[in-house]
Amino acid sequence: MGMNDVATVTGPESQTLKGARTWLRRHLDAARHPMGLIDKEAAARAIDELTDIDPASWSGTWLRGASTFVTAAEAAEARGDRSAARDAWWQAYQFAFLGRYPVPNHPAKAAAYDKARAYFLRAVALDDPPVKRVEVPFHGRPGEGRSVAFYVANPEGVANPPVLITWAGIDSWKEETLVSCKRYLQRGIATVLIDMPGVGEAPVPAGKDAERLWDPIFNWIAGSELDDSRVAVMGGSFGGYWATKLAYTHRDRLVAAVNWGGGIHLTFQRTWQEQSRNASSYLMDLMAARARIFGGSTFEDYVARCPELSLLDQGLLDGPSCPLLLVNGKDDLQNASADITLALEYGDPKTARLYPGGHMGADMKTIQDVIAQWLSGYLFPSAAEGNQP
């Protein structure tokens, strides 16, 4: 996701061992993505132990850190300490996630991603109620995946709860979205955690009609014990784009949608991509991570495809949508915050808010609370206290 433009290491500097260490330490000290919930002392040791940022060295260092917590988790389980086991498995997942970061575009990072998912499942199986993994068939095109995998977290003691389907961006996937969902579970809202097109376990790459990824998810909700008449979506960072698109293409299945930090039109133009390719908020290979959503690996691979995502050029913006909230930091270096202004000029009225700071805004907790309040007004319409952020 690359949240917040706070680091001073930029461009090629962040692609050196020294620059990467500086970036990691800054984010660790500030408890910012991707270091927000990691054990600080253990992470600091891992940063010191990094010998290189090539994929094998990088993944190896973080997986050695993960193995320490795997040992601790297994010991806690053996003595029946559920809480300690959950915490240790969570840290093992955090370290393995760093091992695949930003994307598993090398066999060593792919192996770390496999471990991260396995450790994540060991951790959330100990939640109360446990987070469940669901896999449903996907009837795609030749060469695409045959299933959609997602996680379902249910609020305790709530029958027929409303649903928030949520996802993040190019480097932060369904596992990483769980923590921000706690505020929704506490409000009695079930959360469905997915990967956006082109990342994680998504069966389809990004593309002009990749919103078909959501069809089997909506169908699954309709046949579940969740309330399919009260469904909202939220996409963070790049994933915010897909929330805006679904607000148009799937408006009949949604009560609300939130684009938090995603592009709409200007973001996908070559001029913007030239400006943002070395955003200071990103570590190592932003363009490789971006290009990977289309199956590519270079800046040229990405800019050749990203214009097709423009919702303006697709002719959607002038059409009707479900209630839509657009949020970003006004100084975003990754996705153009001016896309919010542009979206307000088209189609149905929308709710919008620009916050101080860079990508997704500086005060993440406050923004998340505001979004949760806004969404609750649509998911619990009889108890709405106002929907203005």
C-alpha positions, 0 to 999 in steps of 0.5 A, spaced: 500 500 500 505 504 501 501 508 506 504 516 507 509 520 504 513 521 510 520 518 508 526 522 505 529 516 502 527 517 494 528 513 488 534 510 487 537 511 494 531 506 496 534 501 492 540 500 496 542 497 502 543 503 506 537 507 503 532 501 505 535 500 512 534 508 513 527 507 510 525 501 514 527 504 520 523 510 519 517 506 518 519 502 524 520 508 529 513 511 526 509 504 526 507 505 519 506 500 514 509 495 513 512 496 520 506 498 523 504 491 528 511 488 528 515 486 534 520 493 534 526 489 537 526 483 533 525 488 527 530 492 528 535 486 529 533 484 522 534 490 519 541 490 522 542 483 519 540 485 512 546 484 508 543 486 501 536 487 498 536 482 493 530 477 493 534 471 496 538 475 501 532 480 503 527 474 504 532 470 508 533 475 513 526 476 514 524 468 514 529 467 519 526 472 524 519 469 522 522 462 525 524 465 532 516 466 532 514 460 529 518 456 535 515 460 540 508 459 537 509 452 537 511 452 545 505 456 547 500 451 543 504 446 547 503 449 554 496 451 552 497 458 552 492 460 546 493 468 547 501 467 547 500 462 541 496 467 537 501 473 538 507 469 536 503 466 530 502 473 528 509 476 529 511 470 524 506 472 519 509 479 520 516 477 518 514 473 513 510 478 510 516 483 510 520 477 506 515 477 500 515 485 500 513 489 496 511 483 492 513 476 491 516 477 484 522 472 485 522 465 488 524 466 494 519 472 495 514 467 493 516 462 498 515 467 503 508 469 501 506 462 502 509 462 509 506 468 510 499 466 509 500 459 513 502 463 519 496 468 518 491 462 518 495 459 524 494 466 528 487 468 526 484 461 527 485 463 534 481 469 534 474 469 537 470 468 533 476 465 528 477 468 521 475 463 516 478 462 509 473 461 504 474 459 496 469 459 491 469 457 484 471 463 479 468 462 471 474 466 468 477 466 461 483 461 459 489 462 463 485 465 469 484 462 476 479 457 477 477 460 484 476 466 488 479 466 496 477 470 501 477 471 509 470 472 513 471 475 519 464 475 523 462 480 529 461 476 535 454 474 537 450 478 531 445 474 527 445 476 519 450 482 520 451 487 514 457 486 510 463 490 508 468 487 503 474 490 503 481 490 500 488 494 499 493 495 494 499 493 490 503 491 496 498 490 502 493 484 501 487 481 504 491 478 510 494 486 511 487 488 511 484 485 517 487 489 523 483 495 520 477 491 520 477 491 528 473 497 528 467 494 523 467 488 527 466 492 534 460 495 530 457 489 528 459 489 521 462 482 518 468 483 513 470 480 507 477 480 506 479 480 498 485 481 494 484 486 488 485 484 481 492 482 479 495 481 486 495 476 491 491 470 490 486 474 485 484 469 479 484 475 474 489 481 472 488 488 472 484 490 466 478 494 463 473 489 466 476 485 472 471 488 476 468 481 474 472 478 480 467 480 485 461 477 482 462 470 485 463 474 492 456 477 491 453 471 490 456 467 496 454 473 500 447 472 498 447 464 500 450 466 506 448 468 513 450 475 512 445 480 510 446 481 502 441 487 502 446 491 506 453 490 503 458 496 502 465 496 499 472 499 501 478 499 497 485 502 500 490 505 496 490 503 489 485 498 491 480 505 492 480 505 484 476 498 484 471 501 489 469 507 485 468 502 479 464 498 483 460 504 485 457 504 478 458 497 475 455 494 481 451 499 484 444 495 485 448 490 490 451 496 494 449 501 499 455 504 499 462 505 497 469 508 499 475 510 495 480 511 500 487 513 496 485 510 489 486 513 482 480 515 477 483 518 471 488 523 472 492 517 476 493 513 470 496 518 465 503 517 463 504 524 465 502 522 472 506 516 472 512 519 470 512 524 476 510 518 481 515 513 479 520 515 485 514 517 490 518 517 497 513 513 500 515 507 497 521 502 498 525 499 493 521 497 486 514 501 486 514 500 478 515 493 478 510 492 483 505 496 479 506 493 473 505 486 476 498 487 476 498 487 469 503 481 469 508 486 467 515 488 470 517 495 468 515 502 468 513 501 460 509 495 461 505 499 466 504 505 463 502 501 456 496 498 460 494 503 466 490 508 461 485 503 460 483 503 467 480 511 466 473 511 469 472 517 465 474 514 458 470 508 460 464 513 460 462 511 467 463 517 471 457 520 468 452 515 470 449 513 476 452 510 482 451 508 489 453 513 495 460 514 494 465 517 499 472 519 496 478 520 501 485 522 500 491 526 503 492 532 499 499 531 497 499 524 495 505 523 491 502 516 489 495 517 486 493 524 484 488 527 489 486 531 484 482 525 481 477 527 487 475 533 484 475 531 477 470 525 480 465 531 483 464 534 476 460 528 474 455 523 475 451 523 482 453 527 488 458 524 492 461 525 499 469 527 499 474 529 504 481 531 503 486 531 509 493 533 510 498 529 508 501 524 503 498 518 500 491 516 504 492 522 509 497 523 515 492 521 521 490 514 519 486 512 525 482 519 525 481 517 517 479 510 519 474 512 524 471 517 520 470 512 514 467 507 519 462 512 521 460 514 514 459 507 512 455 505 519 450 510 517 448 506 510 449 499 513 445 501 519 440 506 516 435 506 522 440 508 527 444 513 522 447 519 526 449 523 519 453 521 514 458 527 513 465 526 514 
